[in-house]
Amino acid sequence: MDLRRFWNRARLVQGFFGAGGRLRYASEVASFVASSPVGASRPLEVCVRSYRELRRLHEFGRNERPDSVWKWLNWISDCRMLYDIGASNGLEGLFALTKHGCSVTFVEPYTPSIESILKSVFVATRGGNVAGQVEIVHAGCGDTDGYARLLMHGAPIAGENLNTFADPSAYLRVDGDDKRAKVAISQWVKGVTIDSLSTEHRLPAPSHVKIDVDGFEAKVISGAASTLRAGTVESWAIETNGEANAAIVDAALRGAGYVEAERFVHYPGVVPATMDVIYVKPARLDDWRHFAAMPRT
């Protein structure tokens, strides 16, 4: 490791502890568990198996600009079942479990991330820190139910997010960015849709949905047609990548009667744009606006 990387990591660890974070070794899961006081009535405990996972926890909820998904996670106090689509190491779903005691279905195709979620949920339920039902689905979410390859563009380590599921052409490509050109290793994993999770696999239907799939969101929305028509989801938090994907998502949500409540642009001025967009039922819009206007502590 070069000296600059070492000092960057040392500063992050120092900042994590300085912000009230704690780290302990949990022998029952043979991993470190990090505890963060980030916005819940009790500390958020997450298994961290790499520097990247610790960094994600340290940065979670600490964006200097208003973060729409963070506000949304705090707003969904009425949540019965959250679908965390593209869960990565499960921070959003674990936060909802901890803060609201709601049920959560984690959907994630990447095996190292699934192991981190399993360990975190085990620690949380073993300690009696959550009340909701947890479902952990090792699968890619898209527009078909079946099996497909998950292409990994780096070493299969905890905290890595650069993966491609099923259809490489569906992912946004930026000029000069060849990160997805090389495939380091692949794995066949189950493919599901938001619709099939409840209709075919008999999981509880969602009341709120988060989607963060790095450019695959148009496929995911295509696989949620029945759920959209049913109107049982109160709100959606969707990361969109590029104008074409954003237009497809927006047309589907507005066509199903939802309205845009807020958007958060990750990198202002960068094209193509990456945005988090919150969609709610029209009857919930005033409630969202009132909550979003309240000062965050």
BAFI-3210 file (N, C-alpha, C; in Angstrom, 3 decimals, decimal comma, padded with zeros to 6 digits):
// residues 297
n [1|2|3|4|5|6|7|8|9|10|11|12|13|14|15|16|17|18|19|20|21|22|23|24|25|26|27|28|29|30|31|32|33|34|35|36|37|38|39|40|41|42|43|44|45|46|47|48|49|50|51|52|53|54|55|56|57|58|59|60|61|62|63|64|65|66|67|68|69|70|71|72|73|74|75|76|77|78|79|80|81|82|83|84|85|86|87|88|89|90|91|92|93|94|95|96|97|98|99|100|101|102|103|104|105|106|107|108|109|110|111|112|113|114|115|116|117|118|119|120|121|122|123|124|125|126|127|128|129|130|131|132|133|134|135|136|137|138|139|140|141|142|143|144|145|146|147|148|149|150|151|152|153|154|155|156|157|158|159|160|161|162|163|164|165|166|167|168|169|170|171|172|173|174|175|176|177|178|179|180|181|182|183|184|185|186|187|188|189|190|191|192|193|194|195|196|197|198|199|200|201|202|203|204|205|206|207|208|209|210|211|212|213|214|215|216|217|218|219|220|221|222|223|224|225|226|227|228|229|230|231|232|233|234|235|236|237|238|239|240|241|242|243|244|245|246|247|248|249|250|251|252|253|254|255|256|257|258|259|260|261|262|263|264|265|266|267|268|269|270|271|272|273|274|275|276|277|278|279|280|281|282|283|284|285|286|287|288|289|290|291|292|293|294|295|296|297]
n.u [000,837|000,571|001,950|000,203|-002,345|-002,396|-002,423|-004,831|-006,650|-006,103|-006,927|-009,664|-010,445|-009,814|-011,606|-014,015|-014,083|-013,945|-016,425|-018,074|-018,228|-017,845|-015,911|-015,827|-014,774|-016,590|-016,855|-018,678|-019,454|-017,089|-015,975|-015,407|-017,528|-019,040|-020,212|-022,407|-023,583|-025,566|-028,211|-030,365|-032,509|-031,152|-027,747|-026,513|-025,599|-023,227|-021,773|-018,442|-016,203|-014,143|-012,094|-013,570|-016,231|-016,322|-015,851|-018,144|-020,094|-019,201|-019,594|-022,281|-025,300|-024,079|-023,743|-022,772|-024,508|-028,114|-029,450|-031,459|-032,250|-031,423|-033,073|-035,487|-035,278|-035,476|-038,014|-039,870|-041,511|-043,839|-043,391|-044,029|-043,004|-039,918|-038,400|-035,168|-033,466|-030,669|-028,862|-026,230|-023,968|-026,055|-026,789|-028,928|-031,269|-030,680|-030,591|-033,293|-034,486|-033,401|-034,170|-036,982|-038,085|-039,264|-040,162|-037,828|-036,731|-033,855|-032,210|-029,712|-027,090|-024,363|-022,025|-020,017|-021,145|-023,622|-022,793|-021,864|-024,294|-025,741|-024,198|-024,447|-027,235|-027,557|-026,138|-027,678|-030,262|-029,669|-028,881|-031,255|-031,963|-033,655|-037,011|-038,482|-039,438|-037,035|-035,890|-033,542|-032,341|-030,483|-029,812|-029,981|-031,815|-034,167|-035,747|-036,659|-037,323|-035,165|-032,027|-028,787|-025,580|-023,493|-021,245|-018,070|-015,929|-013,629|-011,594|-013,257|-014,241|-015,315|-017,320|-016,849|-018,333|-018,513|-020,028|-021,746|-024,896|-026,432|-027,129|-024,914|-025,173|-027,197|-026,255|-025,125|-022,808|-019,960|-018,125|-014,764|-014,612|-013,699|-014,157|-015,876|-015,113|-013,318|-013,564|-013,179|-014,004|-016,823|-020,167|-022,912|-026,110|-029,310|-032,012|-034,465|-037,644|-039,189|-041,927|-042,111|-041,053|-043,064|-045,326|-044,617|-042,669|-043,678|-043,130|-043,726|-045,517|-044,115|-044,161|-042,647|-039,966|-036,549|-034,187|-031,101|-029,025|-026,987|-027,337|-028,939|-031,531|-033,737|-034,381|-035,125|-037,411|-039,035|-039,596|-041,404|-044,011|-046,588|-046,632|-046,501|-048,956|-050,699|-050,454|-049,729|-047,388|-046,125|-044,072|-041,107|-037,595|-035,218|-032,213|-031,094|-029,324|-028,024|-029,726|-031,531|-032,247|-033,362|-035,593|-037,140|-037,710|-039,088|-041,329|-042,627|-043,225|-044,754|-046,786|-048,027|-049,237|-047,737|-045,917|-043,133|-041,250|-038,823|-035,414|-031,978|-028,943|-026,035|-023,445|-023,122|-023,319|-021,955|-022,095|-023,112|-025,903|-026,157|-028,678|-030,662|-033,992|-037,061|-040,193|-043,623|-046,970|-049,597|-051,176|-049,430|-047,631|-047,653|-047,088|-044,501|-043,165|-043,455|-041,997|-039,460|-038,742|-038,174|-035,644|-032,708|-031,170]
n.v [-001,195|002,232|005,286|007,502|006,331|004,871|006,947|008,199|006,217|005,991|008,509|008,301|006,275|007,571|009,729|008,313|007,219|009,637|010,720|009,347|006,661|003,115|000,102|-003,371|-006,768|-009,487|-012,584|-014,586|-014,254|-014,063|-011,601|-008,023|-005,682|-002,676|000,172|002,853|006,096|007,110|008,835|007,165|005,841|004,019|002,827|002,162|-000,941|-002,622|-005,195|-005,057|-005,819|-004,914|-002,101|-000,493|-001,055|-000,026|002,672|003,310|003,125|005,139|007,421|007,365|009,028|011,453|013,426|016,587|018,170|018,405|015,219|013,221|010,476|009,823|011,501|010,375|007,755|008,300|009,334|007,288|006,177|004,771|002,395|-000,900|-003,081|-002,951|-003,020|-003,498|-002,942|-003,888|-003,976|-003,859|-003,757|-003,542|-001,213|000,728|-000,825|-001,988|000,278|001,094|-001,095|-000,786|001,818|002,032|-000,447|-001,952|-004,493|-005,980|-006,706|-007,735|-007,474|-008,669|-009,373|-009,957|-012,029|-011,598|-009,282|-010,263|-012,030|-010,180|-008,868|-011,030|-011,548|-009,089|-008,951|-011,226|-010,473|-008,255|-009,356|-011,325|-009,804|-008,671|-006,236|-005,529|-005,624|-006,309|-008,513|-010,277|-010,793|-012,271|-012,097|-013,681|-012,558|-011,100|-008,240|-007,580|-007,521|-010,040|-013,389|-015,823|-017,341|-015,872|-014,511|-012,906|-010,481|-009,747|-007,077|-006,730|-007,925|-010,423|-009,127|-008,003|-005,115|-004,210|-002,713|-002,702|-004,296|-006,279|-007,243|-009,780|-008,287|-006,586|-004,454|-002,920|-001,230|002,022|003,665|005,623|007,952|007,166|005,734|002,669|000,779|-001,378|-002,969|-005,088|-008,367|-009,895|-012,189|-014,422|-015,285|-017,482|-016,436|-016,195|-014,603|-012,166|-010,454|-007,405|-007,790|-010,646|-011,398|-011,120|-012,278|-014,795|-015,876|-015,518|-013,632|-011,033|-008,230|-005,069|-001,972|000,232|001,114|000,867|001,518|000,880|000,380|000,974|001,870|-000,099|000,340|000,841|-001,684|-002,916|-001,450|-002,126|-004,720|-004,377|-003,903|-004,936|-004,447|-001,664|-001,079|-002,058|-000,257|-000,421|000,344|002,910|004,770|005,478|005,277|006,011|005,543|007,077|006,760|008,602|010,278|008,843|006,522|007,831|009,028|006,800|005,614|007,752|008,053|005,599|005,683|008,051|007,364|005,435|006,895|008,178|010,944|013,131|013,862|014,846|015,448|014,488|015,462|013,786|014,571|017,614|019,238|017,288|015,239|012,176|012,537|011,470|010,690|010,750|010,032|010,765|009,330|009,667|008,852|011,056|011,910|011,807|013,813|016,408|015,724|014,696|017,074|018,688|017,209|017,121|019,763|020,223|020,946|018,979|016,955]
n.w [000,000|-000,893|000,557|000,565|000,289|002,647|004,604|003,945|004,627|007,324|008,229|007,697|009,515|011,892|011,693|011,753|014,379|015,734|015,167|016,783|016,220|016,678|016,980|016,947|017,468|016,398|017,371|016,783|014,176|012,978|012,160|011,972|013,573|013,028|014,725|014,420|015,267|013,586|013,209|014,140|016,746|018,178|017,990|014,673|013,648|011,744|009,886|008,928|006,455|005,014|004,062|002,316|002,975|005,579|004,995|003,526|005,558|007,296|005,713|005,326|005,365|005,853|003,978|002,715|001,239|000,899|001,072|-000,737|-000,562|001,985|003,533|002,752|003,797|006,507|006,534|005,963|008,071|008,286|007,099|006,031|004,569|003,157|000,046|-000,731|-003,325|-005,085|-002,926|-002,040|000,620|002,351|003,815|003,682|004,030|006,532|008,122|007,988|009,242|011,820|012,615|012,122|012,599|010,647|008,192|005,924|002,655|001,291|-001,765|-003,713|-005,967|-005,647|-004,288|-002,140|-000,932|-000,126|001,883|003,758|004,374|005,486|007,799|009,157|009,593|011,160|013,484|014,255|014,715|016,564|018,709|019,400|018,257|016,221|014,962|012,765|010,015|008,087|004,827|002,713|-000,406|-002,719|-005,569|-008,867|-009,816|-012,294|-015,466|-016,024|-014,872|-013,922|-014,739|-014,879|-015,876|-013,507|-014,019|-012,900|-012,403|-011,067|-008,336|-006,355|-003,693|-000,435|-000,391|-002,959|-005,800|-008,550|-010,801|-013,281|-014,344|-016,178|-018,684|-020,343|-022,161|-021,188|-019,306|-018,389|-020,411|-020,309|-022,204|-022,649|-020,321|-019,342|-017,419|-017,218|-019,251|-018,972|-017,771|-014,770|-013,408|-013,378|-012,283|-012,152|-011,285|-009,660|-011,313|-010,666|-010,613|-009,479|-009,461|-009,505|-007,056|-005,142|-006,391|-007,565|-005,873|-003,432|-001,414|001,014|-000,274|-001,298|000,589|000,322|-001,872|-002,662|-005,178|-006,486|-008,809|-010,528|-013,261|-014,348|-013,890|-015,585|-016,575|-014,185|-013,460|-015,613|-014,929|-012,924|-013,528|-012,836|-010,098|-010,081|-011,341|-009,413|-007,337|-004,649|-003,484|-001,536|-001,856|-003,798|-004,030|-006,246|-007,915|-010,796|-013,863|-016,313|-019,032|-020,655|-019,185|-016,955|-018,143|-018,909|-016,428|-015,211|-016,883|-016,454|-013,693|-013,428|-015,167|-013,676|-011,770|-009,812|-008,340|-008,755|-005,946|-005,054|-006,096|-006,176|-007,296|-007,947|-008,854|-009,604|-012,748|-014,157|-016,983|-018,433|-016,166|-012,756|-010,587|-007,594|-007,260|-005,774|-005,659|-004,962|-003,849|-004,882|-002,705|-000,613|-000,944|000,289|002,912|002,593|001,741|003,995|005,880|004,626|004,753|007,363|009,806|009,875|012,333]
ca.u [000,000|001,395|001,829|-000,995|-003,510|-002,343|-002,863|-006,259|-007,393|-005,914|-007,794|-011,050|-010,656|-009,821|-012,867|-015,099|-014,117|-014,230|-017,857|-018,821|-018,265|-017,156|-015,545|-015,544|-014,684|-017,669|-016,337|-019,738|-019,500|-015,684|-015,811|-015,568|-018,824|-018,925|-021,405|-022,447|-024,747|-026,088|-029,607|-031,394|-032,634|-030,065|-026,668|-026,613|-024,501|-023,030|-020,562|-017,531|-015,179|-013,128|-012,030|-014,659|-017,472|-016,234|-015,999|-019,567|-020,818|-018,798|-020,160|-023,724|-026,078|-023,248|-023,511|-022,844|-025,702|-029,312|-029,436|-032,869|-032,476|-031,274|-034,327|-036,533|-035,129|-036,001|-039,435|-040,766|-041,806|-044,998|-042,996|-044,331|-041,999|-039,026|-037,572|-033,872|-033,022|-029,281|-028,622|-024,797|-023,799|-027,306|-026,895|-030,251|-032,208|-030,335|-031,018|-034,751|-034,749|-033,003|-034,917|-038,436|-038,543|-040,076|-039,619|-036,968|-036,242|-032,618|-031,989|-028,339|-026,512|-022,920|-021,858|-019,388|-022,092|-024,616|-022,206|-021,866|-025,670|-026,063|-023,527|-025,045|-028,576|-027,380|-025,756|-028,801|-031,354|-029,147|-028,871|-032,595|-032,010|-034,648|-038,273|-039,108|-039,088|-035,958|-035,687|-032,297|-032,487|-029,233|-030,282|-030,032|-033,187|-034,272|-037,053|-037,023|-037,071|-034,404|-030,623|-027,913|-024,243|-023,040|-019,875|-017,339|-014,867|-012,511|-011,512|-014,494|-013,987|-016,389|-017,312|-016,743|-019,648|-018,447|-020,498|-022,716|-025,788|-027,287|-027,119|-023,950|-025,594|-028,186|-025,582|-024,680|-021,394|-019,469|-016,969|-013,477|-014,694|-013,673|-014,109|-016,663|-014,639|-012,628|-014,275|-012,222|-014,602|-018,286|-020,915|-024,332|-026,965|-030,743|-032,594|-035,851|-038,232|-039,958|-043,222|-042,029|-040,740|-044,306|-046,329|-044,128|-041,862|-044,564|-042,654|-044,671|-045,407|-043,475|-044,863|-041,678|-038,939|-035,315|-033,500|-029,771|-028,448|-025,883|-027,658|-029,830|-032,829|-034,819|-034,760|-035,816|-038,754|-039,785|-040,031|-042,282|-045,235|-047,769|-046,547|-046,881|-050,403|-051,420|-050,437|-049,570|-046,158|-046,372|-043,019|-039,950|-036,344|-034,570|-031,061|-031,109|-028,024|-028,186|-031,019|-032,440|-032,775|-034,213|-036,851|-037,909|-038,199|-040,057|-042,564|-043,294|-043,760|-045,846|-047,876|-048,710|-049,909|-046,848|-045,367|-041,777|-041,223|-037,522|-034,291|-030,649|-027,943|-024,804|-022,274|-023,671|-022,555|-021,399|-023,000|-024,517|-026,191|-026,601|-029,600|-031,620|-035,307|-038,090|-041,553|-044,617|-048,361|-049,966|-051,725|-048,343|-046,677|-047,585|-046,392|-043,070|-042,646|-043,357|-040,884|-038,213|-038,417|-037,770|-034,184|-032,160|-030,230]
ca.v [000,000|003,436|006,111|008,336|005,499|004,553|008,096|008,393|005,236|006,339|009,654|007,841|005,579|008,604|010,441|007,432|007,199|010,989|010,966|008,490|005,277|002,101|-001,093|-004,525|-008,038|-010,402|-013,923|-015,467|-014,128|-013,972|-010,341|-006,804|-005,029|-001,246|000,792|004,275|006,765|007,910|009,201|006,264|005,906|003,180|002,808|001,267|-001,908|-003,206|-005,978|-004,461|-006,810|-004,263|-000,647|000,111|-001,153|000,935|004,007|003,508|003,384|006,448|008,469|007,168|010,064|012,602|014,272|018,001|018,693|017,622|013,910|012,832|009,109|009,847|012,052|009,379|006,660|008,774|009,669|006,136|005,587|003,900|001,271|-002,263|-003,915|-002,236|-003,783|-002,854|-003,531|-003,460|-003,642|-003,784|-004,393|-003,497|-000,093|001,356|-001,732|-002,133|001,506|001,040|-002,083|-000,260|003,025|001,904|-001,780|-002,506|-005,662|-005,614|-007,717|-007,343|-008,157|-008,333|-010,521|-010,094|-012,946|-010,986|-008,386|-011,106|-012,512|-009,063|-008,681|-012,141|-011,347|-007,930|-009,304|-012,167|-009,704|-007,417|-010,168|-012,011|-008,835|-008,152|-004,835|-005,293|-006,332|-006,664|-009,725|-010,052|-011,740|-012,000|-012,729|-013,640|-012,523|-009,846|-007,825|-007,007|-007,627|-011,444|-014,321|-016,942|-017,330|-015,113|-014,292|-011,667|-010,229|-008,967|-006,370|-006,650|-009,080|-010,617|-008,776|-007,255|-003,683|-003,903|-002,461|-002,661|-005,571|-006,163|-008,391|-010,269|-007,598|-005,466|-003,319|-002,121|-000,328|003,285|003,752|006,991|008,028|007,107|004,886|001,274|-000,037|-002,598|-003,673|-006,298|-009,241|-010,642|-013,493|-014,346|-016,280|-017,598|-016,160|-016,104|-013,328|-012,003|-009,148|-006,916|-008,471|-012,075|-011,599|-011,305|-013,119|-016,154|-016,368|-015,409|-012,731|-009,934|-007,131|-003,906|-000,695|001,226|000,449|001,578|000,885|001,442|-000,721|001,474|001,942|-001,195|000,662|000,725|-003,102|-003,206|-000,858|-002,941|-005,910|-004,001|-003,384|-005,304|-003,740|-000,279|-001,022|-002,333|000,961|-000,713|000,977|004,301|005,647|004,867|006,032|005,368|006,181|006,999|007,021|009,009|010,856|007,837|005,750|008,698|009,230|005,556|005,493|008,809|007,747|004,470|006,093|009,002|006,623|004,672|007,821|008,765|012,255|013,343|014,686|015,508|014,776|014,846|015,224|013,385|015,341|018,716|019,636|016,135|014,606|012,029|012,805|010,446|011,365|010,022|010,651|010,253|009,362|009,355|009,037|012,469|012,196|011,860|014,847|017,455|015,142|014,688|018,434|019,148|016,507|017,512|021,142|020,270|020,876|017,681|017,018]
ca.w [000,000|-000,915|001,758|000,485|000,592|004,082|005,391|003,692|005,426|008,732|008,516|007,748|010,790|012,925|011,573|012,170|015,845|016,189|015,002|017,708|015,772|017,494|016,217|017,801|016,761|016,775|017,088|016,289|012,717|012,552|011,441|012,745|013,508|013,283|015,278|014,088|015,861|012,489|013,008|014,642|018,200|018,681|016,992|013,529|013,669|010,429|009,702|007,942|006,123|004,194|004,204|001,543|003,735|006,673|004,422|003,208|006,803|007,815|004,866|005,242|006,036|006,211|002,810|003,036|000,594|001,256|000,429|-000,817|-000,076|003,449|004,059|002,499|004,765|007,784|006,362|005,760|009,385|008,140|006,250|006,439|003,917|002,254|-000,890|-000,933|-004,585|-005,225|-001,520|-001,713|001,924|003,101|004,748|003,697|004,660|007,947|008,795|008,135|010,296|013,117|012,979|012,036|012,964|009,557|007,518|004,797|001,731|000,642|-003,045|-004,106|-006,678|-005,440|-003,158|-000,966|-000,269|000,538|003,139|004,708|004,834|006,372|009,088|009,824|010,056|012,265|014,669|014,656|015,265|017,757|019,801|019,643|017,865|015,181|015,183|011,505|009,291|007,126|003,743|002,012|-001,716|-003,482|-006,953|-009,580|-010,088|-013,628|-016,121|-016,231|-013,785|-014,469|-014,323|-015,771|-015,317|-012,900|-014,429|-011,909|-013,098|-010,149|-007,445|-005,581|-002,296|000,210|-000,616|-004,384|-006,396|-010,005|-011,333|-014,370|-014,303|-017,268|-019,974|-020,296|-022,983|-020,462|-018,382|-018,951|-020,771|-020,411|-023,094|-021,977|-019,127|-019,765|-016,208|-017,405|-020,444|-018,574|-016,820|-013,967|-013,084|-013,436|-011,510|-012,479|-010,137|-009,953|-011,693|-010,224|-010,852|-008,326|-009,514|-009,187|-005,639|-004,387|-007,060|-007,779|-004,758|-002,262|-000,366|001,230|-001,233|-000,676|000,764|-000,139|-002,676|-003,015|-006,309|-006,762|-009,594|-011,366|-014,686|-014,743|-013,308|-016,567|-016,567|-012,920|-013,542|-016,564|-014,204|-011,807|-014,144|-012,051|-008,823|-010,353|-011,597|-008,168|-006,535|-003,221|-003,001|-001,169|-002,368|-004,438|-004,083|-007,391|-008,538|-012,253|-014,465|-017,696|-019,377|-021,215|-018,057|-016,149|-018,861|-018,838|-015,049|-014,953|-017,611|-015,795|-012,392|-013,636|-015,778|-012,627|-010,860|-008,812|-008,662|-008,246|-004,749|-004,907|-006,734|-005,674|-008,330|-007,263|-009,282|-010,407|-013,911|-014,852|-017,948|-018,067|-014,766|-011,819|-009,670|-006,771|-007,431|-004,874|-006,192|-003,933|-004,240|-004,730|-001,379|000,363|-001,329|001,308|004,065|002,256|001,732|005,382|006,523|004,005|005,134|008,764|009,981|010,269|013,441]
c.u [000,878|001,052|000,569|-002,244|-003,558|-002,883|-004,336|-007,092|-007,276|-006,815|-009,256|-011,346|-010,712|-011,136|-014,049|-015,213|-014,444|-015,698|-018,710|-018,930|-017,486|-016,911|-015,222|-015,452|-015,759|-017,253|-017,395|-019,878|-018,105|-015,418|-015,895|-016,969|-018,626|-020,265|-021,343|-023,700|-025,573|-027,621|-030,680|-031,441|-031,612|-028,975|-026,949|-025,384|-024,422|-021,730|-019,706|-016,370|-014,106|-013,138|-013,195|-015,974|-017,465|-016,430|-017,458|-020,363|-020,483|-019,441|-021,686|-024,451|-025,307|-022,952|-023,685|-024,051|-026,905|-029,399|-030,857|-033,125|-032,354|-032,539|-035,449|-036,466|-035,651|-037,506|-040,350|-041,077|-043,002|-044,669|-043,386|-043,296|-041,211|-038,324|-036,298|-033,223|-031,633|-028,755|-027,161|-024,587|-024,957|-027,525|-028,303|-031,272|-031,943|-030,739|-032,530|-035,162|-034,521|-033,887|-036,417|-038,965|-039,399|-039,440|-038,847|-036,651|-035,017|-032,462|-030,632|-027,702|-025,076|-022,648|-021,136|-020,313|-023,176|-024,062|-022,188|-023,273|-026,056|-025,461|-024,155|-026,420|-028,494|-027,057|-026,939|-029,918|-030,922|-029,166|-030,232|-032,766|-033,054|-035,880|-038,872|-038,641|-038,033|-035,951|-034,419|-032,308|-031,186|-029,596|-030,066|-031,471|-033,230|-035,668|-037,472|-036,656|-036,363|-033,000|-029,804|-026,554|-024,150|-021,567|-019,213|-016,103|-013,659|-012,486|-012,793|-014,257|-015,140|-016,222|-017,180|-018,150|-019,653|-018,744|-021,556|-023,573|-026,524|-027,055|-026,168|-024,400|-026,589|-027,546|-025,087|-023,186|-021,015|-018,228|-015,671|-013,457|-014,773|-013,635|-014,847|-016,188|-014,013|-013,459|-013,246|-012,718|-016,113|-018,896|-022,355|-025,145|-028,415|-031,087|-034,044|-036,350|-038,922|-041,317|-043,118|-041,702|-042,002|-045,261|-045,881|-043,396|-042,508|-043,964|-043,692|-044,445|-044,815|-044,439|-043,967|-040,550|-037,759|-034,622|-032,185|-028,978|-027,515|-026,167|-028,591|-031,282|-033,982|-035,310|-035,566|-037,248|-039,626|-040,329|-040,925|-043,639|-046,477|-047,802|-046,944|-048,385|-051,201|-051,462|-050,268|-048,312|-046,443|-045,323|-041,868|-038,765|-035,469|-033,371|-031,166|-029,755|-028,212|-029,607|-032,007|-033,066|-033,735|-035,575|-037,737|-038,521|-039,306|-041,388|-043,342|-043,941|-044,917|-047,056|-048,674|-049,325|-049,052|-046,362|-043,949|-041,828|-039,923|-036,491|-032,988|-029,643|-026,603|-023,631|-022,749|-022,744|-021,974|-022,467|-022,358|-024,732|-026,576|-027,433|-030,335|-032,945|-036,304|-039,448|-042,516|-046,008|-048,747|-050,476|-050,638|-047,393|-046,546|-046,848|-044,889|-042,483|-042,494|-042,154|-039,547|-037,772|-037,943|-036,256|-033,761|-031,155|-029,113]
c.v [001,253|004,325|006,968|007,535|005,150|005,717|008,397|007,446|005,538|007,513|009,233|007,145|006,583|009,377|009,614|007,401|008,579|011,349|010,073|007,050|004,355|000,868|-002,206|-005,769|-008,966|-011,811|-014,832|-015,378|-013,956|-012,723|-009,178|-006,248|-003,570|-000,716|002,289|004,900|007,527|007,943|008,280|006,360|005,022|003,130|001,799|000,367|-002,625|-003,998|-005,298|-005,421|-006,240|-002,774|000,014|000,055|-000,200|002,355|004,295|003,831|004,772|007,580|008,440|008,248|011,318|013,514|015,735|018,669|017,840|016,343|013,361|011,437|009,062|010,410|011,029|008,233|007,060|009,017|008,457|005,418|004,650|002,618|-000,068|-003,229|-003,054|-003,244|-002,971|-003,509|-002,979|-003,062|-003,388|-004,445|-004,101|-002,300|000,483|000,459|-001,916|-000,897|001,488|000,040|-001,485|000,899|002,778|000,544|-002,421|-003,782|-005,211|-006,852|-007,146|-008,143|-007,714|-009,547|-010,862|-010,874|-012,330|-010,030|-009,171|-011,631|-011,401|-008,817|-009,784|-011,942|-010,180|-008,254|-010,284|-011,424|-008,882|-008,217|-010,912|-011,083|-008,243|-006,708|-004,534|-006,132|-006,860|-007,988|-009,395|-011,179|-011,326|-012,804|-012,547|-013,724|-011,143|-009,513|-007,136|-007,165|-009,060|-012,270|-015,540|-016,955|-016,570|-014,940|-012,921|-011,522|-009,326|-008,378|-006,094|-007,898|-009,202|-010,392|-007,953|-005,771|-003,279|-003,741|-002,534|-004,046|-005,313|-007,417|-008,576|-009,598|-006,407|-004,256|-002,419|-001,098|000,909|003,244|005,211|006,987|008,054|006,232|003,426|000,319|-001,362|-003,413|-005,014|-007,074|-010,072|-012,062|-013,334|-015,464|-016,292|-017,368|-016,085|-014,692|-013,281|-010,651|-008,694|-007,603|-009,919|-012,330|-011,858|-012,280|-014,570|-016,721|-016,109|-014,607|-011,632|-008,813|-005,901|-002,753|000,466|000,477|001,390|000,813|001,612|000,357|-000,225|001,448|000,869|-000,893|000,592|-000,717|-003,437|-002,672|-001,628|-004,199|-005,620|-003,510|-003,696|-004,585|-002,279|-000,155|-001,204|-001,119|000,743|-000,089|002,450|005,244|004,824|005,821|005,341|006,185|005,979|007,424|007,347|009,433|009,812|006,990|006,583|008,895|007,994|005,387|006,503|008,517|006,628|004,895|007,070|008,310|005,808|005,576|008,422|010,136|012,346|014,292|015,462|014,734|015,333|014,471|014,941|014,300|016,472|019,106|018,502|015,521|013,301|012,099|011,538|011,141|010,340|010,755|009,957|010,421|008,942|009,412|010,497|012,831|012,321|013,037|015,942|016,963|015,106|016,092|018,988|018,499|016,983|018,906|021,243|020,196|019,514|017,873|016,038]
c.w [000,000|000,275|001,739|000,831|002,078|004,912|005,158|004,536|006,912|009,121|008,570|009,074|011,930|012,904|012,041|013,695|016,399|016,101|015,897|017,288|016,689|016,624|017,195|016,946|017,299|016,397|016,485|014,769|012,132|011,719|012,420|012,520|013,900|013,763|015,015|014,688|014,841|012,453|013,519|016,165|018,890|017,613|015,876|013,538|012,329|010,428|008,630|007,722|005,206|004,503|003,480|002,302|004,925|006,155|004,089|004,460|007,333|007,019|004,828|006,048|006,370|005,023|003,184|002,388|000,981|000,423|000,445|-000,266|001,437|004,097|003,918|003,507|006,140|007,723|006,400|007,080|009,337|007,379|006,863|005,873|002,929|001,356|-001,141|-002,149|-004,932|-003,870|-001,189|-000,350|002,870|003,996|004,830|004,391|006,147|008,735|009,018|009,208|011,669|013,547|013,078|012,479|011,893|009,030|006,290|003,978|001,021|-000,651|-003,581|-004,792|-006,302|-004,156|-001,966|-000,214|000,465|001,867|004,182|005,254|005,821|007,759|009,859|010,383|011,228|013,551|015,180|015,296|016,524|018,966|020,117|019,231|016,802|015,454|013,898|010,939|008,240|006,102|003,002|000,719|-002,489|-004,955|-007,541|-009,885|-011,443|-014,182|-016,412|-015,004|-014,372|-013,917|-015,352|-015,090|-014,651|-013,254|-013,394|-012,571|-012,204|-009,297|-006,620|-004,086|-001,745|-000,045|-002,068|-004,965|-007,910|-010,582|-012,406|-014,394|-015,625|-018,628|-019,935|-021,085|-022,264|-019,536|-019,107|-019,232|-020,979|-021,287|-022,288|-020,739|-019,575|-018,573|-016,375|-018,615|-020,097|-017,554|-016,077|-013,684|-013,170|-012,617|-011,991|-011,211|-010,605|-010,391|-011,259|-010,726|-009,573|-008,287|-009,032|-007,718|-004,831|-005,057|-007,204|-006,565|-003,405|-001,113|-000,156|000,222|-000,549|-000,460|000,348|-000,851|-002,886|-004,130|-006,552|-007,480|-010,701|-012,869|-015,188|-014,359|-014,296|-016,655|-015,314|-012,962|-014,523|-015,896|-013,024|-012,313|-013,314|-010,711|-009,000|-010,570|-010,311|-007,253|-005,049|-002,628|-002,746|-001,756|-002,913|-004,320|-005,121|-007,846|-010,044|-012,794|-015,944|-018,020|-019,894|-020,108|-017,226|-016,810|-018,789|-017,455|-014,793|-015,645|-016,922|-014,483|-012,554|-014,280|-014,782|-011,560|-009,777|-009,285|-008,095|-007,058|-004,614|-005,709|-006,181|-006,747|-007,659|-007,584|-010,187|-011,558|-014,716|-015,750|-018,418|-016,557|-014,011|-010,753|-008,803|-006,879|-006,511|-005,535|-005,079|-004,545|-004,021|-003,337|-000,312|000,119|-000,273|002,550|003,819|002,344|003,132|006,074|005,964|004,404|006,577|008,874|010,462|011,385|013,219]
res [m|d|l|r|r|f|w|n|r|a|r|l|v|q|g|f|f|g|a|g|g|r|l|r|y|a|s|e|v|a|s|f|v|a|s|s|p|v|g|a|s|r|p|l|e|v|c|v|r|s|y|r|e|l|r|r|l|h|e|f|g|r|n|e|r|p|d|s|v|w|k|w|l|n|w|i|s|d|c|r|m|l|y|d|i|g|a|s|n|g|l|e|g|l|f|a|l|t|k|h|g|c|s|v|t|f|v|e|p|y|t|p|s|i|e|s|i|l|k|s|v|f|v|a|t|r|g|g|n|v|a|g|q|v|e|i|v|h|a|g|c|g|d|t|d|g|y|a|r|l|l|m|h|g|a|p|i|a|g|e|n|l|n|t|f|a|d|p|s|a|y|l|r|v|d|g|d|d|k|r|a|k|v|a|i|s|q|w|v|k|g|v|t|i|d|s|l|s|t|e|h|r|l|p|a|p|s|h|v|k|i|d|v|d|g|f|e|a|k|v|i|s|g|a|a|s|t|l|r|a|g|t|v|e|s|w|a|i|e|t|n|g|e|a|n|a|a|i|v|d|a|a|l|r|g|a|g|y|v|e|a|e|r|f|v|h|y|p|g|v|v|p|a|t|m|d|v|i|y|v|k|p|a|r|l|d|d|w|r|h|f|a|a|m|p|r|t]
***
